Amino acid sequence: MKSTYAPIPPRPAPTLALDSQKIESFEFLLLEARRLGPAAFIDYTVPYPKHEFLRYIVEQKQILLHGSNYPNVKILLPMRFTTDARAAMNSASVFAAADGILPMFFAILDRKNYEGTMSIGAYRLQDASGLTTTHYFFSINEKILTLWPFRPGAVYLLPRNNFKPAADGQGVVVEEWISPEPVEVLAKLSVSPDDFPLLDSVWGHNEFEVAWLNETIKICLGAVEERNELQSGYCFRFPGGDEWEARLAELCCQQQKFCPILDFNVIRGSPNGPLYLQATGPNGAKQLIRSLLGMYG
């Protein structure tokens, strides 16, 4: 069964242009939120997109964000409903993000009625000029996507000092932060699907294809004989033979379908020699490669 949706490569965040009038408006909203007290809803009366306000407070204030379908929480409690390959992310915690866009997605996605896997990510990639921009990737179950699984939600503003950053196992800090202790909500912002700036970037994946890809990656990584870091990615050495060559070639084909900004290529040095899988991408893509391959240790 093939997917009815075409994968969408990671999309860059919308440009955030700040001027004195916009900053003054955002600061006024923060002052009003403090005046109303903990866990109060922000009366968003300014004419700017909500994602710009959220990105401003994450970048300029010591604030993290948490997206939820539930609007009336005053204290977030540590919990965990899914599993994660990273040990630090696989325990009961309060999860938050040093990012203004990811929490909006989790606020508007109807989690109560969601079934299947999802692949969500934020990665810092460089363009040809050397400018680093956060790119986002949103993939959900294709059958659920046909039902339009989006709804109004809330983004919670949380104090950063209660959290610690989560690393990907290679010492690289990602956008996720965790707290093993309950966290009091500073304020809340209502958001709707129309507020989410990358709604047209969400695509649907086929669960069977995802399961095959995950299992194949697991098998292949278990057979790696040597791993070398390249300037733009990694090179993995595998046993030789036609069977491994066919398996790695299919892995490259499926990877290209799910994340076309990366290049996976099989190299055979000699007829009877080992095989090499070269995984490369644009500047800054090593974190994306590690995430795709589950390289957390």
N, C-alpha and C positions, 0 to 999 in steps of 0.2 A: 504493500500500500504506500503510494507516494504522497508526499505532502502537497496540499493544494495552495500553499503559500510560498512565495519566494523569500528566502532569507534577506534581511536588511542589514547591511554592514553597520558597525558602530557609528552613531551620528554625533557630531560635535554639539556641545551646549550652545544655545543661542547666545549671541553677543550680549554682554552686560555692559551697557554704557551708563556710567554714573555721572551726574552733574550735581551742582549744589542744591538745586530745587528738589531733585529726587532724594538725595541724602537727607535733606531736612524733613521730607515727608516720612521717610522710613524711621528716622529718629523720633519723630512725633508719635508714630505708632508704638514704638517701644516704650516711650514714656507713659502713654495711655495704658499699655498693658501692665506696667508696674503699678500704676495708680489703681487699677481695678483689682490687683492682687493675684495670687497663684491660681493657675488653671482657668483663668477667665478667657473668653473668646475675644480675639482682636477684632475691633470694628474696622474692617478694611474699607476705608472711604477714599483712598487715594487712587488715581487713574492709571497706575502702573501695573504690569502683570505681577501676579503673586509670586511667581518663581523668582523674579528679580529681588523682591523683598527678602525671601528666604535665603537666596544666595548672598545677599548683602550681609545679613546678620551672622551667617556661618563664617564668612570671610573676615568680617570686621569685629565681631563680638565673640566672646567665649561661650558660644551656644551651639549645641548639636540638635538634630531633628529626628523625629520618629513619626512615621506615617501609620495611620490606623483607620479602620472602618468605624471604630467606636468613638464617639465624640465626647463622652462624659467622664473620662478617666481623670482622676486628680493625682494619683500616684501610680507609676508604672512598676509592676512587680517582675522579678526575674522569671523567665519561662523559656521553654524551647519546644517547638512542635515538629521540627524536622531534624535531619541529620546533616552533618557537614564534614568534609574530609579534614578540615582544620580542627585540631583538638580544642583550641581556644574558643572556637565558634560552636562547639558541640556540647555545651553545658548550659544550665539554666542561667540566663543573663537578661538584662535589659539591653536591647540593641538600638543603636542610634547611628547617624551618619553625619560626617563633616561635609555635607553636600546638600545643595538646595533642591535637587531634582529627584534623586532616588526616593526620598521619603514621600514625595507627592505620588509616585507610582503606587507605592504600597498603601497609600491612603485611599486611592480611587479604585484599586482592583478589588472586586468582591471576593474576599478570601473565604467567606463562610460557604459559598456555593462553588468554590473552585476545586477541581479534581485534575490531577496530573502533575507533571513536573513544570518547572519554569527556570529560565536562565536569564539572570539579570546581572548587569555589570557596569562599572564605571572605570575607565582607564585613561591615563594621561598619555596622549600621543602627540608627536611633533609633526608639523607640516614642513614643506620644503624650505620655508624661511627660518625654521628653527623655533617657531612659536608653539608653546605647549598648550594644548586645549584638552579638557576632559571630554571623552567620547562615551556614549551610552549605548547599551545593548539590551533590548527587551524582547524575550521570546517566551511565549506561553503556549499551552495546549491548543492546537488548531481547532478542535471541536468546540472548546469553550470560547475561543475568540469569535466564532460565528454567532454566538449568543450575545455578544457585546457585554462582557462581564465587568462593566465599570459603573461606579456609583459615587455619590458624594462621600467625602471622608474628612478627616482632620489631621493636620500636622502639628505635633507637639513640640514645643520649644523646651529644651532641657539644658541644665547647667553642665558645661564640659568638665568641670573639676571632679565630677563624680565618676568619670569614665577613664578607661585606658584604651589606646588604639590597638586594634587587632592586626597582627602581622600575618603574611601569607606563608610563613614557614621558611622563607628565604631572606627574612629580615626586611622585607619591603612592607611599609605601612600602607594599607588600603583605606578606603573611605569609611570602613565600618569601625565603630567603637563599641565597647561592651562595659557593663557594670554588673557585678554579681549582687549588688545591693539594690533595694527599691530606690526609685528616683522620683522626687516631687516635680510635677509639671510647673514650669514657669508661666506658660501661656499657650493658647491654642489658636490655630488658624483654619477656618473652614475652606475646603478646596473641592472643586468639582472636576469631572473629566475635561471640561472646556478650559480649565486653568492649566492643565498639563501640557507643556509646550512640545512634547515629543510623542503625542498620542498616535500620530501617523507613522511612527517608527516601530510600533509594536507589531510583531509578526507571529504567526502560529507554526509550531513544529509538530511533526508526527512522532508520537510517543515510541513507536517501534524503531524508527530510525535513530532517535536519541538513545534508546536502550542499547541498540547495536553499537553505536559509536562509543558509548561509555564503556561497554564490555570490551570492545576491541582496544581502546586506549589502555584499559587495565591490563589486558593480556600483553600488549606490546611493551608497556613500561616495565612489566615484570621480567621481560627478556632482554632488557638493555644491558649490554656488556660494558659500555663506556659512554660517558656524557661529557661533551666539551662545550663550553660557552663561546659563542661567536659575538661579533660586534652587534649584530642585529637579531640574534636569536640563539639557537642551540643546534648541535649536531649529535645524534645518537647512533651508536654502533650496535648492530644486531647480528645474529648468526646468519650465515649465507644460506642459499638454497631457494628453489623456485617457490616453495610454499610460503616462506617468509616474504619473498618479494611480492607475491600476489596479495598477501594480507596487508602489507604496508602500502601498496599501490591503492588498494580499496580505501584504506584509512585516509590517504591523501585526497582521494576523490570526495569522500564524505566530509572531510574537514573543509574543503573548498566550498561545499554547499552551505555549511553552517557559519563559517567565518571567512568570507572571501578576501578580507584585507591581509590575511596571513598566507604565506607560501610554504607548503609542505612538499618536499621532493625526495624521491628515493634515488640513491646513488650506489651503483655497483662498481667497485674498483676493479675487480677481476672476476673471471667466470666462476672460480671456486673460492673467492675471498668473501669477507664479511660484507654486509649491506649497511648503508648509512642513510638515516632519515634526517634531512636538514629542514629545520623549522625556523623560518625567518619572517620578518615583518618590518613595518616602518619604525622609525626611531621611537623608543618608548614602549614597543610591543612585547618586550620580554615578560612583563607582568601578565599580559593577555595570553601569551603562550603557556605560561605556568598555570594560569587559571583553567584554560581549555584542557590541558593535559593532567590536571590534578596534581601538580608538582608542589606539594605542601610539606615536604620533609626532605 
